[in-house]
Amino acid sequence: MPFETSTEAALGALERLRTNFLSAVAATVGELGRLLVQDHDSEQARGQRAAATLGAFAAGHFDAQRFAALVSDRPVLPPAALEAIGRARAVLSAIVTGGPEQFVVKVGVGEDISAAVGLALSRLGRAFGAARVAAMGRAGGYRSSEHAPLLEGLPFARWSRAERGLAPPLVVRVEGSCLRVAGLADFLDGAVKLAILAPEAVGPAPLALLVTPRVFVAQGHAPDLLERLCSSPSPGVAAILAEGSSRFVHDPAGGERLADRLTVEHFPEISPNDARSRNDFRAIEERAQLALLVAAASGASPNGSGGRSESAPGDPADLLAAWLLKQANLPPSADASLGAA
């Protein structure tokens, strides 16, 4: 599937989540617009009623608008508050009309995927910052020197629980063969959904490092993984990788037991002559993590024997080879040949 088509397909798979986020932002835009109109109209109306009550004698001697504010149950918002609400509304409107590209993160060769995702979430998080500014404007607590930066961005670490529950989804396009995703764990909370497109990535199981009990994690090369990501009620990440990578799904909806949540369809082929992979620390750790997850799910120890093992795990390639042999029901003699260095 061409890279651009994959991006469009990913945006389509996440369309419902994008629509939910944009609908909430649009509703806030409308509410702030009504607030500004009502405040302006009520100020004028109260001034006219006060002028009529005071009569011609007060003309030129009293400020009818200020007098009306003194006797009204609902005080007129000061200009600074109205300006803050207006600026907040403009930021929210820009997000509503910003188009699908604001939900796409591009990560070049050698760039930090976690930093890129954090920046994108901060930029979209200015929707929450704008809502805070508007609320502070209405309450009279807005201070430009302190709160204006909220209109430029709001880092994910500062999002509230409710804001994380309204998190927008992201499509993350990654170029190059290296996919280092461990830092993404900081963002997998609330309703965050990350769809990673990395067709050149060759790591055996990069997303295995992100598996935790309440997070949806999947990797493979079938686009339907993104549909499952979108439909999951859990925060999650799914990656479309090169065909040689592992294929697995960890779905919290499966149950409390890891065996119910984890489905592994394919391990990458283990070649005893692949010295490069065996000397690659990150690839080894990815394989080891997936092997440990599979062992835990199946009730076996990491070294392939049943029950709990007190010894340390062996070489990850050996662990995976043992698991593959067990699944294939091959004779034990084959273990030595596939597990040999």
C-alpha positions in Angstrom: 0.0 0.0 0.0 1.5 3.4 -1.0 2.6 5.5 2.0 0.2 8.4 1.2 -2.7 6.0 0.8 -1.8 4.5 4.1 -2.0 7.9 5.8 -5.4 8.6 4.2 -6.6 5.1 5.2 -5.4 5.7 8.8 -7.2 9.0 9.0 -10.3 7.3 7.7 -10.0 4.6 10.3 -9.8 7.2 13.1 -12.4 9.5 11.6 -15.0 8.9 14.3 -12.5 9.8 17.0 -11.4 12.9 15.1 -15.1 13.9 14.7 -15.8 13.5 18.4 -12.9 15.8 19.3 -13.8 18.4 16.7 -17.4 18.3 17.6 -16.6 19.1 21.3 -14.3 21.9 20.2 -17.0 23.3 17.8 -19.6 23.2 20.5 -17.3 25.3 22.7 -16.8 27.8 19.9 -20.6 28.2 19.6 -21.1 28.5 23.4 -18.4 31.2 23.6 -19.9 33.0 20.7 -23.3 33.1 22.4 -21.7 34.3 25.6 -20.0 37.2 23.8 -23.2 38.2 22.0 -25.3 37.9 25.1 -22.9 39.9 27.2 -22.8 42.7 24.6 -26.5 42.7 24.1 -27.3 42.7 27.8 -24.8 45.5 28.4 -26.6 47.7 25.8 -30.1 46.7 27.0 -29.3 47.4 30.6 -27.8 50.8 29.7 -30.9 51.7 27.7 -33.2 50.7 30.6 -31.1 52.6 33.1 -31.2 55.7 30.9 -35.0 55.5 30.5 -35.4 55.2 34.3 -33.1 58.1 35.1 -34.8 60.3 32.6 -33.7 63.4 30.8 -32.3 65.0 33.9 -29.5 62.3 34.1 -28.5 62.8 30.5 -24.9 64.0 30.5 -24.5 63.6 34.2 -24.5 59.8 34.7 -22.9 56.9 32.8 -26.0 54.8 32.3 -24.0 51.7 31.4 -22.0 51.8 34.6 -25.1 52.5 36.7 -26.8 49.5 35.1 -23.9 47.3 36.0 -24.1 48.4 39.6 -27.8 47.4 40.0 -27.8 44.3 37.8 -27.6 40.8 39.1 -25.2 39.9 36.3 -22.2 42.2 36.1 -20.8 43.1 32.8 -17.6 41.4 31.9 -14.6 43.7 31.8 -12.9 44.4 28.5 -9.9 42.2 29.5 -12.2 39.3 30.1 -14.0 39.8 26.9 -10.7 39.9 25.0 -9.5 36.7 26.6 -12.8 34.9 25.7 -12.5 36.3 22.2 -8.9 35.0 21.8 -9.9 31.6 23.2 -12.7 31.4 20.7 -10.4 32.3 17.8 -8.0 29.5 18.8 -10.8 26.9 19.0 -12.2 28.1 15.7 -8.7 27.6 14.1 -8.7 24.0 15.3 -12.2 23.3 13.9 -11.2 24.5 10.5 -7.6 23.2 10.6 -8.1 20.2 8.5 -7.0 16.6 8.9 -3.2 17.4 8.6 -3.2 18.6 12.2 -3.8 15.0 13.3 -0.8 13.7 11.3 2.7 13.6 12.8 5.7 13.3 10.4 8.9 11.7 11.9 12.0 11.9 9.8 14.9 9.5 9.8 16.7 9.8 13.2 14.1 12.1 14.7 12.5 11.4 18.1 9.0 10.0 17.7 8.1 10.7 21.3 9.1 14.3 21.0 7.1 14.7 17.8 4.0 13.1 19.3 4.4 15.3 22.4 4.6 18.5 20.2 1.5 17.5 18.2 -0.6 16.7 21.3 0.5 20.0 22.9 -0.6 21.9 19.7 -4.0 20.2 19.8 -4.1 20.6 23.5 -4.4 24.3 23.1 -8.1 23.6 22.7 -8.1 22.7 26.4 -5.9 25.7 27.1 -8.3 27.9 25.3 -11.3 26.5 27.3 -9.4 27.2 30.5 -8.7 30.8 29.4 -12.3 31.3 28.6 -13.4 29.9 32.0 -10.9 32.2 33.8 -12.1 35.1 31.8 -15.7 34.6 32.9 -14.6 34.1 36.5 -12.4 37.2 36.5 -9.2 35.2 37.1 -7.5 35.6 33.8 -4.0 37.2 33.8 -2.5 37.6 30.4 1.1 37.3 31.6 0.4 34.0 33.2 -2.3 32.4 31.2 -1.8 33.6 27.6 0.7 30.8 26.8 -2.2 28.3 27.2 -3.5 29.6 23.9 -0.2 28.5 22.2 -0.1 24.9 23.5 -0.8 22.7 26.5 1.7 19.8 27.1 0.1 16.5 27.6 1.5 16.2 31.1 -0.6 19.1 32.2 -3.9 17.7 30.7 -6.5 16.9 33.3 -8.2 13.5 33.6 -11.3 14.9 31.8 -9.2 16.4 29.1 -7.3 13.1 28.5 -10.7 11.5 28.1 -11.3 13.8 25.1 -7.9 13.3 23.6 -7.6 13.6 19.8 -6.1 10.7 17.8 -2.9 10.9 15.9 -1.5 9.3 12.8 2.2 9.0 13.1 4.3 8.6 9.9 7.8 7.3 10.6 10.5 7.2 8.0 13.5 4.8 8.1 14.1 1.4 9.6 14.4 2.4 13.2 11.3 2.6 15.4 11.9 3.4 19.1 8.6 3.8 20.8 9.3 3.3 24.5 8.8 7.0 25.2 5.3 6.8 23.9 4.2 5.1 27.1 3.9 8.6 28.7 1.0 9.4 26.3 -1.0 6.2 26.5 -3.7 7.4 28.9 -7.3 8.5 28.7 -8.6 8.3 25.2 -5.3 8.7 23.4 -5.0 6.6 20.2 -1.8 6.5 18.1 -1.8 4.9 14.7 1.9 4.4 13.6 2.8 3.9 9.9 6.3 2.7 9.6 6.5 0.5 6.5 10.4 0.5 6.6 10.8 -0.5 10.2 12.5 -3.8 10.7 12.6 -4.3 14.4 11.1 -7.6 15.5 8.6 -6.4 18.1 9.1 -2.7 19.0 5.6 -2.3 20.4 6.1 -5.2 22.8 7.8 -2.7 25.1 4.5 -0.8 25.5 2.3 -3.7 26.6 0.6 -3.0 30.0 -2.6 -4.4 31.3 -4.9 -1.4 30.4 -3.4 -0.4 27.1 -4.4 -1.7 23.6 -1.2 -2.5 21.7 -1.0 -4.1 18.3 1.5 -4.4 15.5 1.4 -6.1 12.1 0.9 -5.1 8.4 -2.9 -5.4 8.1 -4.9 -2.1 8.0 -7.7 -3.7 10.1 -5.5 -3.2 13.2 -6.4 0.5 13.0 -10.1 -0.4 13.1 -9.6 -2.4 16.2 -7.6 0.4 17.7 -10.4 2.9 17.0 -13.1 0.6 18.5 -11.2 -0.2 21.7 -12.4 1.7 24.8 -8.8 1.7 26.1 -6.0 4.1 25.2 -3.8 2.5 22.6 -1.3 2.3 19.9 -1.2 0.3 16.7 1.6 0.1 14.2 1.7 -1.0 10.6 5.2 -2.3 10.0 7.2 -4.2 7.5 5.9 -7.7 6.8 8.8 -9.4 8.5 7.9 -8.0 11.9 6.0 -9.8 14.6 2.2 -9.7 14.5 0.4 -9.5 17.8 -2.5 -7.8 19.5 -2.9 -7.0 23.2 -6.5 -6.1 23.9 -7.5 -5.2 27.4 -11.1 -6.0 26.6 -10.1 -9.7 26.4 -10.1 -10.2 30.1 -8.0 -9.9 33.2 -5.6 -12.8 32.3 -2.8 -12.0 30.0 -3.6 -15.2 28.1 -7.0 -13.7 27.3 -5.6 -10.3 26.2 -2.6 -11.3 24.1 -2.7 -12.9 20.7 0.5 -13.6 18.8 0.1 -14.5 15.2 3.7 -14.5 14.0 7.3 -14.2 15.3 10.0 -13.0 12.9 12.1 -15.9 11.6 15.1 -16.6 13.8 18.2 -17.3 11.8 21.3 -18.7 13.7 23.5 -16.8 11.1 21.9 -13.4 11.7 24.7 -12.1 13.7 23.7 -8.5 13.2 20.3 -9.0 14.9 21.8 -11.0 17.7 24.2 -8.2 18.5 21.6 -5.5 18.3 20.7 -4.7 21.9 17.3 -3.2 21.1 16.2 -6.1 18.9 17.3 -8.5 21.5 15.2 -6.7 24.2 12.2 -6.6 21.9 12.4 -10.3 21.3 13.0 -11.0 25.0 10.0 -8.9 26.0 7.6 -10.6 23.6 9.0 -14.0 24.6 8.3 -13.2 28.2 4.8 -12.1 27.5 4.1 -15.2 25.5 5.6 -17.4 28.3 3.5 -15.6 30.9 0.4 -16.0 28.8 0.9 -19.7 28.3 1.9 -20.4 31.9 5.4 -21.5 30.9 8.7 -20.2 32.3 10.9 -18.0 30.0 13.2 -20.9 29.4 10.5 -23.0 27.8 9.8 -25.4 30.7 6.5 -25.5 32.6 6.0 -23.7 35.9 8.1 -21.0 37.5 11.8 -20.8 36.8 14.3 -19.4 39.3 17.0 -19.1 36.7 17.6 -16.1 34.5 16.2 -16.1 31.0 18.5 -17.3 28.3 19.3 -15.7 24.9 16.1 -14.1 23.5 16.6 -16.0 20.2 16.8 -19.2 22.1 13.6 -18.3 24.0 11.7 -17.6 20.8 13.1 -20.7 19.1 11.9 -22.8 22.1 8.5 -21.2 21.9 8.2 -21.8 18.1 9.3 -25.4 18.5 6.7 -25.9 21.2 4.0 -24.5 19.0 5.1 -26.6 16.0 5.4 -29.7 18.1 8.9 -30.4 16.7 11.1 -33.0 18.3 13.5 -31.8 21.0 16.6 -32.5 18.9 15.7 -29.6 16.7 16.0 -27.2 19.6 19.8 -27.4 19.6 20.1 -26.5 15.9 17.7 -23.5 16.0 18.9 -22.2 19.3 22.6 -22.5 18.5 24.6 -19.3 18.2 
